């Protein structure tokens, strides 16, 4: 991630910002001027096969990943609870995916929380610019709801070296007043619950946004929100926004609870939370970082690594899937986990780090030439551009609906500036 300052922010914004960032940077942009009822148990989810899969490894994953919430325990934690017997290892055949045997904890039937029908992979997409408000200039999308109904992002105000939060509904923009500097929405669920971060009196602060009301998340002084699930549970960090910090979870509006670290761990980062309350992220053992998950009762489990790989990080998770990067430097590879069956696959056709994964196992990414890409089943769909990007000035897809039909992010506009866009697929 690059750090912007008032001298170089404009050039980098026009150039497409940091091409290696897995999502638009939270602090860097603004410093200058970062669900559902589960499908029926017989559902089969598509896993990326053919060109999308290079290698698969079967590893048993404890059933703690599917553990139900223990409401009698302190919020989100019961680290002494024994793990249930593990799920059987499964073989990645390129077609079946993970399933859950019941609805997510706390979910109620209804249109606002129901997952979409099983989605066949789209075959083509169109791109459309998302306009900012009348007093805005350059825009980008930072988060979107799994049903594709609402997106959040940022825009520059005309004549000002500052950004503001924008919400789009049905393509219509509205500025949302968020206190503090460097404000960014990082995640939103289908119920309209959004979470984000800003600096209040110079201190990083995590908050919840409902409607137009912003409420700081209770707990630690320096906090960072990363994800929110259908229940409104939030995953994030305190102390530092990387694996030097401590992963935490806010459940149901309660104060934060530290997620337990395994013996010898020096820190960690919580990046995602699924409908069942399982948190996904990474744990550090000094310089070595491994992918990790915590069940709703706090029980921790390391996710499998591809062969000949000693480290990996998780950046996105949903409905039995997770994505991230294995290895680092020249050896870095984009990967996806089937978190219930213990499968990790290396994804072909996109650069690390991959973007969001949806409930059907579809994954966002970026090609070598800077174009945004959707991996869906055996298909690799290159998303159209308004202006041809380059490797240094890429388009970036940041939000993916569960049915794969609505994708949002940023692209180079006709004048070469960064433009919020939505891709509609069919």
C-alpha positions as CSV (number, residue, x, y, z in Angstrom):
1,X,0.0,0.0,0.0
2,X,1.3,3.4,-0.8
3,X,1.1,6.4,1.5
4,X,-0.3,9.5,-0.1
5,X,0.5,13.1,0.9
6,X,-0.7,16.4,-0.3
7,X,2.1,16.6,-2.9
8,X,1.6,13.3,-4.7
9,X,-2.0,12.3,-3.9
10,X,-3.6,13.9,-7.0
11,X,-1.2,12.1,-9.4
12,X,-1.6,8.8,-7.7
13,X,-5.4,9.1,-7.6
14,X,-5.5,9.9,-11.4
15,X,-3.1,7.0,-12.0
16,X,-5.4,4.5,-10.3
17,X,-3.7,4.4,-6.8
18,X,-1.8,1.4,-5.6
19,X,-2.0,-1.4,-8.2
20,X,-1.0,-4.1,-5.7
21,X,-3.5,-3.3,-3.0
22,X,-6.2,-5.9,-2.6
23,X,-8.7,-3.2,-1.9
24,X,-8.7,0.6,-2.1
25,X,-6.4,1.9,0.6
26,X,-8.2,3.1,3.7
27,X,-6.1,5.9,5.1
28,X,-3.9,6.7,2.1
29,X,-6.5,8.4,-0.1
30,X,-8.0,10.7,2.5
31,X,-4.8,11.5,4.4
32,X,-3.8,13.5,1.4
33,X,-6.1,15.9,0.7
34,X,-9.4,1.5,2.8
35,X,-26.6,-12.3,5.1
36,X,-28.1,-14.4,4.7
37,X,-30.0,-17.5,5.1
38,X,-27.8,-20.3,3.8
39,X,-28.9,-22.1,0.7
40,X,-30.7,-25.3,1.2
41,X,-28.4,-28.1,2.1
42,X,-28.6,-29.8,-1.2
43,X,-27.1,-26.7,-2.9
44,X,-24.0,-27.2,-4.8
45,X,-21.6,-24.3,-5.2
46,X,-19.3,-24.0,-8.1
47,X,-15.5,-24.1,-7.4
48,X,-13.1,-22.6,-9.9
49,X,-12.0,-25.4,-12.1
50,X,-10.2,-25.7,-15.5
51,X,-8.1,-22.6,-16.1
52,X,-9.0,-21.3,-12.6
53,X,-7.5,-24.1,-10.6
54,X,-3.8,-25.1,-10.7
55,X,-3.6,-27.3,-7.5
56,X,-5.8,-28.6,-4.7
57,X,-5.0,-30.0,-1.3
58,X,-7.4,-31.8,0.9
59,X,-7.1,-31.1,4.7
60,X,-9.5,-31.9,7.4
61,X,-10.9,-28.7,9.1
62,X,-12.5,-28.9,12.5
63,X,-16.2,-28.6,12.8
64,X,-15.6,-25.6,15.1
65,X,-15.8,-23.5,11.9
66,X,-19.5,-24.3,11.8
67,X,-20.0,-24.0,15.6
68,X,-23.1,-22.2,16.7
69,X,-23.0,-19.1,18.9
70,X,-22.7,-19.7,22.6
71,X,-25.0,-17.0,24.0
72,X,-24.2,-17.9,27.6
73,X,-20.5,-17.2,27.1
74,X,-18.8,-13.8,27.0
75,X,-19.5,-12.2,23.7
76,X,-17.9,-14.2,21.0
77,X,-15.4,-16.1,23.1
78,X,-15.3,-19.5,24.8
79,X,-11.7,-20.6,24.1
80,X,-12.0,-23.6,26.5
81,X,-14.9,-25.2,24.5
82,X,-13.7,-28.5,23.0
83,X,-13.7,-28.8,19.2
84,X,-16.2,-31.2,17.7
85,X,-15.0,-34.1,15.5
86,X,-13.5,-32.8,12.3
87,X,-15.2,-32.6,8.9
88,X,-14.0,-35.4,6.6
89,X,-11.4,-34.4,4.1
90,X,-12.9,-33.9,0.6
91,X,-11.4,-34.0,-2.8
92,X,-11.7,-31.0,-5.1
93,X,-13.4,-32.4,-8.2
94,X,-13.9,-28.9,-9.7
95,X,-17.7,-29.0,-9.1
96,X,-19.0,-29.4,-5.6
97,X,-18.5,-26.9,-2.9
98,X,-19.2,-26.5,0.8
99,X,-22.7,-26.4,2.3
100,X,-24.1,-25.6,5.7
101,X,-26.8,-27.5,7.4
102,X,-28.8,-24.6,8.7
103,X,-29.4,-20.8,8.5
104,X,-26.8,-18.5,10.0
105,X,-27.1,-17.7,13.6
106,X,-29.6,-14.9,14.3
107,X,-30.9,-14.7,10.7
108,X,-34.6,-14.3,10.1
109,X,-36.3,-15.3,6.9
110,X,-37.2,-12.4,4.6
111,X,-36.1,-10.6,1.5
112,X,-33.5,-8.5,3.2
113,X,-31.6,-11.5,4.6
114,X,-32.3,-14.3,2.1
115,X,-29.4,-15.5,0.0
116,X,-30.0,-15.4,-3.8
117,X,-30.8,-18.5,-5.8
118,X,-27.9,-20.6,-6.9
119,X,-26.0,-18.5,-9.5
120,X,-24.8,-19.8,-12.8
121,X,-21.6,-18.2,-13.9
122,X,-22.2,-15.0,-16.0
123,X,-20.9,-15.0,-19.6
124,X,-20.5,-11.2,-20.3
125,X,-20.5,-7.9,-18.5
126,X,-21.1,-4.2,-19.3
127,X,-19.4,-1.3,-17.5
128,X,-21.2,1.9,-16.4
129,X,-19.8,5.0,-14.6
130,X,-21.2,5.8,-11.2
131,X,-21.6,9.6,-10.9
132,X,-20.6,11.5,-7.8
133,X,-22.6,14.3,-6.4
134,X,-22.6,17.7,-8.1
135,X,-19.8,19.1,-5.9
136,X,-17.6,16.0,-6.3
137,X,-14.9,15.1,-8.8
138,X,-12.9,11.8,-8.8
139,X,-14.7,8.8,-7.2
140,X,-14.2,5.2,-6.3
141,X,-16.1,2.3,-4.7
142,X,-14.8,0.8,-1.5
143,X,-17.6,-1.6,-0.4
144,X,-20.9,-3.1,-1.6
145,X,-23.7,-5.2,-0.1
146,X,-23.8,-8.9,-1.1
147,X,-27.2,-8.4,-2.8
148,X,-25.7,-5.6,-5.0
149,X,-28.3,-3.1,-3.8
150,X,-26.0,-0.5,-2.1
151,X,-22.4,0.6,-2.6
152,X,-20.2,2.9,-0.6
153,X,-17.1,4.8,-1.8
154,X,-15.2,8.1,-1.7
155,X,-15.1,11.2,-3.8
156,X,-13.0,14.4,-3.9
157,X,-14.8,17.6,-3.3
158,X,-14.2,20.2,-6.0
159,X,-11.5,22.6,-5.2
160,X,-10.6,20.7,-1.9
161,X,-7.8,18.3,-1.0
162,X,-10.1,16.1,0.9
163,X,-12.4,13.1,0.4
164,X,-15.9,12.4,1.6
165,X,-18.0,9.2,1.9
166,X,-20.6,8.6,-0.8
167,X,-23.4,6.0,-0.8
168,X,-25.0,4.8,-4.1
169,X,-28.5,3.3,-4.2
170,X,-29.8,2.4,-7.6
171,X,-26.8,4.3,-9.0
172,X,-27.9,7.5,-7.2
173,X,-25.1,9.2,-5.1
174,X,-25.6,10.8,-1.7
175,X,-22.9,12.1,0.6
176,X,-22.9,10.6,4.1
177,X,-21.5,12.8,6.9
178,X,-18.9,10.8,8.8
179,X,-16.9,12.5,11.6
180,X,-13.1,12.5,11.6
181,X,-10.5,12.5,8.8
182,X,-9.7,9.7,6.4
183,X,-13.2,8.3,6.5
184,X,-13.9,5.1,4.6
185,X,-16.7,2.5,4.6
186,X,-15.0,-0.9,4.3
187,X,-18.0,-3.3,4.5
188,X,-21.8,-3.4,4.3
189,X,-24.3,-6.2,4.8
190,X,-27.7,-6.8,3.2
191,X,-29.4,-5.2,6.2
192,X,-27.8,-1.9,5.5
193,X,-25.3,-2.2,8.4
194,X,-22.0,-0.6,7.3
195,X,-18.7,-0.4,9.1
196,X,-15.7,1.8,8.5
197,X,-12.8,3.8,9.9
198,X,-11.6,7.3,10.4
199,X,-9.3,9.3,12.6
200,X,-10.9,11.1,15.5
201,X,-8.5,13.5,17.2
202,X,-5.7,11.8,15.4
203,X,-6.6,8.3,16.7
204,X,-7.8,5.5,14.4
205,X,-11.4,4.7,15.3
206,X,-13.8,2.0,14.0
207,X,-17.5,2.8,13.7
208,X,-20.8,1.5,12.6
209,X,-23.1,3.3,10.1
210,X,-26.8,2.7,10.2
211,X,-28.8,5.0,7.9
212,X,-27.0,8.3,8.4
213,X,-26.0,7.7,12.0
214,X,-22.4,6.9,12.9
215,X,-21.7,5.1,16.2
216,X,-18.1,4.4,17.3
217,X,-17.6,0.7,18.1
218,X,-17.1,0.3,21.9
219,X,-13.8,-0.9,23.2
220,X,-10.1,-0.2,22.5
221,X,-8.6,3.2,21.8
222,X,-7.0,2.4,18.5
223,X,-9.3,0.2,16.5
224,X,-9.9,-0.9,12.9
225,X,-13.1,-2.5,11.4
226,X,-12.7,-4.8,8.4
227,X,-15.9,-6.7,7.9
228,X,-19.6,-7.1,9.1
229,X,-21.9,-10.1,8.8
230,X,-25.7,-10.3,8.5
231,X,-26.0,-10.3,12.3
232,X,-24.1,-7.1,12.6
233,X,-21.1,-8.7,14.1
234,X,-17.9,-6.9,13.2
235,X,-14.3,-8.3,12.7
236,X,-11.3,-6.1,13.0
237,X,-8.1,-5.2,14.8
238,X,-6.8,-3.2,17.7
239,X,-3.4,-1.7,18.3
240,X,-2.2,-2.0,14.7
241,X,-3.9,-2.6,11.4
242,X,-1.6,-5.5,10.4
243,X,-0.4,-8.8,11.9
244,X,1.5,-6.9,14.6
245,X,-1.9,-6.0,16.1
246,X,-4.5,-8.1,17.9
247,X,-7.6,-9.5,16.1
248,X,-10.9,-8.7,17.7
249,X,-14.6,-9.2,17.2
250,X,-17.6,-7.0,18.2
251,X,-20.7,-9.2,18.5
252,X,-24.1,-7.6,18.6
253,X,-23.0,-4.2,19.7
254,X,-21.0,-5.5,22.7
255,X,-17.5,-4.2,23.5
256,X,-14.8,-5.9,21.6
257,X,-13.5,-9.4,22.5
258,X,-9.9,-10.4,21.8
259,X,-9.7,-13.4,19.6
260,X,-7.3,-16.0,21.2
261,X,-4.0,-16.5,19.6
262,X,-2.2,-19.9,19.4
263,X,0.8,-20.5,21.5
264,X,3.9,-18.7,20.2
265,X,1.9,-16.2,18.1
266,X,3.1,-12.6,18.1
267,X,0.0,-11.0,16.7
268,X,-2.7,-11.3,14.1
269,X,-5.3,-9.7,11.8
270,X,-9.0,-10.4,11.5
271,X,-10.2,-9.5,7.9
272,X,-13.6,-11.3,7.4
273,X,-16.6,-12.7,9.2
274,X,-19.2,-15.1,7.8
275,X,-22.9,-15.6,8.4
276,X,-22.2,-18.2,11.2
277,X,-19.9,-15.8,13.1
278,X,-16.6,-17.5,12.1
279,X,-13.8,-14.9,11.7
280,X,-11.0,-15.3,9.2
281,X,-7.7,-13.7,9.0
282,X,-4.0,-14.4,9.7
283,X,-1.7,-15.1,12.7
284,X,2.0,-14.2,12.9
285,X,4.7,-16.2,14.4
286,X,7.4,-13.6,14.1
287,X,8.1,-13.1,10.4
288,X,6.0,-16.2,9.4
289,X,2.3,-15.5,8.8
290,X,-0.3,-18.3,8.4
291,X,-4.0,-18.2,7.5
292,X,-6.3,-18.7,10.5
293,X,-10.0,-18.8,11.5
294,X,-11.9,-18.5,14.7
295,X,-15.3,-20.2,15.2
296,X,-18.1,-18.3,16.9
297,X,-17.0,-19.8,20.3
298,X,-13.5,-18.5,19.8
299,X,-11.9,-21.8,18.9
300,X,-9.0,-21.2,16.5
301,X,-7.9,-23.3,13.5
302,X,-5.1,-22.8,11.0
303,X,-6.2,-23.1,7.4
304,X,-4.2,-25.3,5.0
305,X,-1.3,-24.0,2.9
306,X,-0.5,-25.0,-0.6
307,X,2.5,-27.3,-1.0
308,X,5.9,-25.7,-0.7
309,X,4.3,-22.6,0.8
310,X,5.2,-21.5,4.4
311,X,2.9,-18.5,4.7
312,X,-0.4,-17.1,3.6
313,X,-2.9,-14.4,4.5
314,X,-6.7,-14.3,4.2
315,X,-8.3,-11.1,3.0
316,X,-12.0,-12.1,2.2
317,X,-14.5,-14.8,3.3
318,X,-18.1,-15.6,2.7
319,X,-20.4,-18.7,3.0
320,X,-17.8,-21.4,3.2
321,X,-15.2,-19.7,1.0
322,X,-12.1,-17.5,1.6
323,X,-9.5,-15.9,-0.5
324,X,-6.0,-14.6,0.1
325,X,-2.4,-14.8,-1.0
326,X,0.1,-17.6,-0.3
327,X,3.8,-16.8,-0.3
328,X,5.2,-13.4,-0.9
329,X,7.3,-11.5,-3.3
330,X,7.9,-13.2,-6.6
331,X,6.5,-16.5,-5.3
332,X,3.1,-15.0,-4.2
333,X,0.1,-16.8,-5.5
334,X,-3.7,-16.0,-5.3
335,X,-5.5,-18.7,-3.5
336,X,-9.0,-19.7,-2.4
337,X,-10.1,-21.9,0.4
338,X,-13.2,-24.1,0.7
339,X,-13.3,-23.5,4.5
340,X,-15.6,-26.4,5.4
341,X,-13.9,-29.1,3.5
342,X,-10.3,-28.0,4.0
343,X,-9.5,-27.4,0.4
344,X,-7.0,-24.8,-0.8
345,X,-6.6,-24.1,-4.5
346,X,-4.2,-21.8,-6.3
347,X,-6.1,-19.6,-8.7
348,X,-4.8,-19.0,-12.3
349,X,-5.5,-16.0,-14.5
350,X,-5.3,-13.3,-11.8
351,X,-2.5,-11.6,-9.9
352,X,-2.2,-11.7,-6.2
353,X,-3.8,-10.5,-4.1
354,X,-7.3,-11.7,-5.2
355,X,-10.3,-9.6,-4.3
356,X,-13.7,-10.5,-2.8
357,X,-15.1,-14.0,-2.9
358,X,-18.9,-14.4,-3.0
359,X,-21.3,-17.1,-1.7
360,X,-20.9,-19.1,-5.0
361,X,-17.1,-19.2,-4.8
362,X,-16.7,-16.6,-7.5
363,X,-13.6,-14.4,-7.1
364,X,-12.5,-10.9,-8.2
365,X,-9.0,-10.3,-9.5
366,X,-6.8,-8.3,-11.8
367,X,-5.0,-9.4,-15.0
368,X,-1.4,-8.6,-15.9
369,X,-2.6,-5.9,-18.3
370,X,-4.5,-4.0,-15.5
371,X,-8.0,-5.2,-16.4
372,X,-10.4,-6.4,-13.7
373,X,-11.3,-10.1,-13.9
374,X,-14.1,-12.3,-12.5
375,X,-13.3,-16.0,-12.0
376,X,-16.6,-17.9,-12.0
377,X,-16.7,-21.7,-12.2
378,X,-14.7,-22.6,-15.2
379,X,-15.0,-19.2,-16.7
380,X,-12.5,-16.3,-16.6
381,X,-14.4,-13.1,-17.5
382,X,-12.4,-10.0,-18.3
383,X,-14.4,-7.0,-17.3
384,X,-14.7,-4.3,-19.9
385,X,-12.9,-1.0,-19.6
386,X,-14.0,2.6,-20.3
387,X,-10.3,3.5,-21.0
388,X,-7.7,0.8,-21.5
389,X,-5.8,0.4,-18.3
390,X,-2.2,-0.7,-17.9
391,X,-0.3,-2.7,-15.3
392,X,0.6,0.6,-13.6
393,X,-2.8,2.2,-14.0
394,X,-5.2,-0.7,-13.4
395,X,-9.0,-1.1,-13.1
396,X,-9.9,-2.6,-9.7
397,X,-13.1,-4.5,-8.8
398,X,-13.8,-4.3,-5.1
399,X,-17.4,-5.4,-4.5
400,X,-19.1,-8.6,-5.8
401,X,-22.7,-9.6,-5.4
402,X,-23.6,-13.2,-4.3
403,X,-25.2,-13.9,-7.7
404,X,-22.1,-12.5,-9.6
405,X,-24.3,-10.1,-11.6
406,X,-23.2,-6.9,-9.9
407,X,-19.6,-5.8,-9.5
408,X,-18.4,-2.4,-8.5
409,X,-15.0,-0.7,-8.1
410,X,-12.9,1.8,-9.9
411,X,-11.7,2.3,-13.4
412,X,-9.9,4.8,-15.5
413,X,-12.5,7.2,-16.9
414,X,-12.5,8.6,-20.4
415,X,-10.4,11.6,-19.2
416,X,-7.9,9.3,-17.4
417,X,-9.1,10.1,-13.9
418,X,-10.3,7.5,-11.4
419,X,-14.0,6.8,-11.8
420,X,-16.4,4.8,-9.7
421,X,-18.0,2.1,-11.9
422,X,-20.4,-0.8,-11.8
423,X,-20.2,-3.8,-14.0
424,X,-23.6,-5.5,-14.7
425,X,-23.2,-9.1,-15.8
426,X,-25.5,-11.6,-17.5
